[in-house]
Amino acid sequence: MSQVNVGLIQMCSTTSVAKNLAIAEQLIAEASKQGAELIVLPEYFPIFAPSSAERLAAQESGNESGPIQQALQQWANTYQAWLVAGTMPVRSDNPEKPYARCYCFNANGECVAAYDKIHLFDVEVNDSTGRYCESDNTAAGRLPQVVETPWGKLGLSVCYDLRFAELYRYYHQQGCVMISAPSAFTCPTGKAHWEVLLRARAIETQSFVLAAAQVGAHENGRMTWGHSMVVDPWGEIVGELGQQEGCLVVPIDLQQCHNVAKRMPIRSHRVLN
């Protein structure tokens, strides 16, 4: 199958897991109603915590037994859609630093992959928060994750990963035709770099990039950029949300990846690794 309807969920997640799950399901149901077969949730979709303590309180173990994971299993099965589940806090070996984990569930509600965010956001930004140090309360992942879907290979990435082309090069070398990028970009970095990074990653990997984002003013004081979008292998934006909560459903033809690669076979032209 080369054609698939992809859905992006854009949220302004709150500090309440229960409220966020209710909003997420409502938007997933709407995306499913519009025909979405593969749905991507944004980074931090189940909780935008105001403190490390509240984030730790929401963390789950990796055995699919917590309320967030159970909800994801149920949604995937109920709406018969593959879910790329943004990120959620999952226990690591360090009790104070959970992983920021992105799960992928198939349409039967089975967990088929889990990706722990590799690149952590330790930067200074010209906004009201100023300094971000994700590594203070998050354990870094180490391994990329490629998912075999009915439509082709899907590479998993998260937010700040977008700035590290080597991860996307790996997915290109593995033959991925889609790469997901659930995110929560700040407004200054989003305005400056969001679109150009997404388009660059799609062009250099000759794949579809599926970027679901957080948006707006959050209860914890953060402001996020939004503009969830699907970018095709030629770098064209084929669907985009603005700065409002909602869902976007876009039909894509993955044959386009092969057509672009045939005309411009950059994988075989690569000299430096």
C-alpha positions in Angstrom: 0.0 0.0 0.0 1.5 3.3 -1.0 -1.3 5.6 0.0 -2.1 6.5 3.6 -4.2 9.2 5.4 -2.0 10.7 8.1 -3.4 12.7 11.0 -1.6 15.2 13.2 -3.0 16.2 16.6 -2.2 19.7 17.8 -2.8 20.4 21.5 -2.3 23.0 24.2 -1.7 20.4 26.9 -2.5 21.3 30.5 -1.1 20.1 33.9 -4.0 17.5 34.2 -3.4 14.1 32.7 -7.1 13.3 32.8 -8.0 16.5 31.0 -5.3 16.0 28.4 -6.4 12.4 27.7 -9.9 13.5 27.2 -8.9 16.2 24.7 -6.5 13.9 22.9 -9.2 11.2 22.4 -11.7 13.8 21.1 -9.1 15.0 18.5 -8.2 11.4 17.6 -11.9 10.6 17.1 -12.2 13.6 14.8 -9.1 12.6 12.8 -10.4 9.0 12.5 -13.8 10.4 11.3 -11.9 12.2 8.6 -10.2 8.9 7.6 -6.8 9.1 9.4 -5.0 5.7 9.4 -1.8 6.9 11.0 -2.1 9.5 13.8 0.7 11.5 15.5 0.3 13.1 18.9 2.5 16.0 20.0 5.4 15.9 22.5 4.2 16.0 26.2 0.6 15.3 25.1 -0.5 13.7 28.4 1.0 16.3 30.7 2.7 19.7 30.5 3.9 19.6 34.1 4.8 22.7 36.1 7.4 20.9 38.1 9.7 17.9 38.1 7.7 16.5 41.1 4.4 16.5 39.1 6.1 15.0 36.1 7.5 12.2 38.2 4.1 11.6 39.7 2.7 11.1 36.2 5.5 8.7 35.0 4.6 5.1 34.2 6.6 1.9 33.9 7.3 0.5 30.5 5.0 -2.5 30.9 1.9 -1.0 29.3 0.1 -1.1 32.6 -0.4 2.7 33.3 -3.5 4.7 32.5 -1.8 6.7 29.7 -0.5 3.5 27.9 -3.9 1.8 28.5 -5.7 4.8 26.9 -3.4 4.7 23.9 -4.0 0.9 23.4 -7.7 1.5 23.6 -7.7 4.4 21.2 -5.6 2.6 18.6 -8.0 -0.4 18.7 -11.2 1.6 18.9 -10.4 4.0 16.0 -8.5 1.3 14.1 -5.5 3.6 13.5 -1.8 3.4 14.1 -0.8 5.9 16.8 2.6 7.6 17.3 2.1 8.7 20.8 4.1 11.9 21.2 6.0 11.6 24.4 5.2 10.6 28.0 7.4 10.2 31.1 8.5 6.5 31.6 10.7 5.2 34.4 14.4 4.9 33.7 17.2 3.5 36.0 17.4 6.9 37.5 14.4 7.4 39.8 14.6 11.2 39.4 14.9 11.2 35.6 12.3 9.4 33.5 12.7 8.9 29.8 10.7 11.1 27.4 9.3 8.1 25.5 7.4 7.9 22.2 5.3 4.8 21.8 3.9 3.5 18.6 0.8 1.3 18.6 -0.7 -0.6 15.7 -4.4 -0.6 14.8 -5.0 -3.6 17.1 -3.7 -1.6 20.1 -0.4 -3.5 20.2 2.8 -1.6 21.2 5.2 -2.2 18.3 8.0 0.3 19.2 9.2 2.6 21.8 11.7 5.5 21.2 13.3 7.4 24.0 14.2 11.0 23.0 17.9 11.1 22.3 18.7 14.8 22.1 17.7 16.8 25.2 16.8 20.5 25.1 19.5 22.2 27.1 19.5 25.7 25.6 18.9 29.4 26.3 15.9 31.0 24.5 14.8 34.6 24.4 11.4 34.0 25.9 9.8 34.2 29.4 11.4 30.9 30.5 14.9 31.9 29.3 16.9 28.8 30.2 15.8 25.2 29.4 17.7 22.2 30.8 15.7 19.1 29.9 18.6 16.9 31.1 18.0 18.1 34.7 14.9 15.9 34.8 15.0 13.6 31.8 17.1 10.6 30.9 18.4 10.6 27.4 17.7 7.7 25.0 20.4 6.1 23.0 18.9 4.2 20.0 16.9 5.2 16.9 13.7 3.2 16.3 12.4 2.1 12.9 8.9 0.8 12.7 7.6 -1.5 10.1 4.1 -0.3 9.1 1.7 -1.5 6.4 2.8 1.5 4.3 6.5 1.3 4.7 9.2 2.1 7.3 8.6 4.9 9.8 11.4 6.5 11.8 10.7 7.9 15.2 12.2 11.3 16.4 11.1 14.0 18.9 11.4 17.8 18.8 15.0 18.8 19.4 16.1 15.8 17.4 15.3 17.9 14.3 18.6 19.7 14.7 20.7 16.6 14.4 20.8 15.5 10.8 22.7 12.4 11.5 19.7 10.8 13.1 17.6 11.5 10.0 20.4 10.3 7.8 20.3 7.0 9.7 16.6 6.7 9.0 17.2 7.5 5.3 19.8 4.8 5.1 17.3 2.4 6.7 14.8 3.1 3.9 12.3 5.0 5.9 9.6 6.7 3.8 8.1 8.5 6.8 9.6 10.2 9.9 7.5 11.4 12.8 8.5 14.5 14.8 6.2 15.1 17.8 7.3 18.5 19.2 6.8 21.4 21.6 8.9 24.1 20.0 9.2 27.4 21.8 7.8 30.5 20.0 11.2 32.1 19.2 12.8 28.9 18.0 9.6 27.9 16.2 9.3 31.2 14.3 12.9 31.1 13.3 13.6 27.4 12.6 10.5 25.1 12.7 9.5 25.2 9.1 13.1 25.3 7.7 14.2 22.3 9.8 11.2 20.2 8.8 11.6 21.0 5.1 15.4 20.3 5.2 14.9 17.0 7.0 12.3 15.9 4.4 14.5 17.0 1.5 17.7 15.3 2.7 15.9 12.0 3.6 13.5 12.1 0.6 10.7 11.1 3.0 7.5 12.5 4.4 8.0 14.3 7.8 5.0 14.2 10.1 5.3 16.9 12.7 2.6 17.2 15.4 3.1 20.1 17.8 2.0 21.7 21.0 0.5 25.2 20.6 -0.4 28.3 22.7 -0.1 29.5 26.3 0.2 26.5 28.7 -0.8 26.4 32.4 2.9 25.9 33.4 3.9 29.2 31.8 5.3 27.8 28.6 4.4 29.2 25.1 4.6 26.9 22.2 4.6 27.6 18.4 2.2 25.1 16.9 2.1 25.0 13.1 1.9 21.2 12.9 2.7 20.2 9.3 3.2 17.4 6.8 6.2 17.9 4.5 6.7 15.8 1.4 10.0 14.4 0.0 10.5 17.4 -2.2 10.2 19.8 0.8 6.7 21.0 0.0 4.3 21.6 2.8 1.2 19.5 1.9 -0.8 20.4 5.0 -0.4 22.7 8.0 -2.3 23.9 11.1 -2.0 27.4 12.4 -1.9 28.3 16.0 -5.0 26.6 17.3 -5.8 23.2 18.8 -7.2 20.7 16.3 -6.4 17.9 14.0 -5.1 17.8 10.4 -5.7 14.9 8.1 -3.7 14.7 4.9 -3.6 11.9 2.2 0.0 11.1 1.2 1.3 8.9 -1.6 4.5 7.2 -0.5 5.3 6.3 -4.1 6.5 9.9 -4.2 9.5 9.0 -2.1 10.6 6.4 -4.6 10.0 8.8 -7.5 12.1 11.5 -6.0 14.9 9.0 -5.1 14.9 7.6 -8.6 15.4 11.1 -10.1 17.9 12.2 -7.5 19.6 9.1 -6.0 21.4 10.8 -3.2 21.8 7.6 -1.1 24.2 6.2 -3.7 25.9 9.5 -4.2 26.9 9.9 -0.6 30.7 10.2 -0.1 31.1 11.2 3.5 29.5 9.2 6.4 
